[in-house]
Every structure is written in C-alpha cells, then in structure tokens.
Amino acid sequence: MVQGLVIGVVLLVCVLFWFRKLAPGAYVSVCGAGAATLGRWGVLPGLRSRLERQAPPTGCGGGCAGCKDRGGGCH
C-alpha cells in the first residue's frame, strides 16, 4: 500500500515537471484554474498562493505598459 502511494507521488511529480517544461502555457492555465478552485473551496491557502504566483496576471498587471506590451490599449 505505501509502496504504491510513494510510486504514485513520484510519478505525479515527474509528470508535472515535464508538463511545465513542454507546455508552459498550458501549465500556467492549469495553475490559474487550480488557484481559483482552491479559492472557491476555501482550502489549502498556502498552495493557493503558490499557484496564484504562477498563474497569468489578470487585467493590466504592471500598469499601462503591461497592457501595451500584450497588444491591448490602456484603459
């Protein structure tokens, strides 16, 4: 039982590592969705804050220069 749990955790860590390396855009989206879900449920605030740091910024993060860099207008 314990051996299966350890193997499962090691596999999950490996999958997440390679998912982050091979598909960073999808990884960031998954982090944002995970943070939003944890926020709605109100559980694991430490994990939620770590996921929010990896999620894409919403709005004009960084002011008008951030919006213009992404091809949008300012306000």
Secondary structure, DSSP 8 states (H G I E B T S, - for coil): -HHHHHHHHHHHHHHHHHHHHH-HHHHHHHHHHHHHHHHHHT--HHHHHHHHHHS---SSTTSHHHHHHTT----
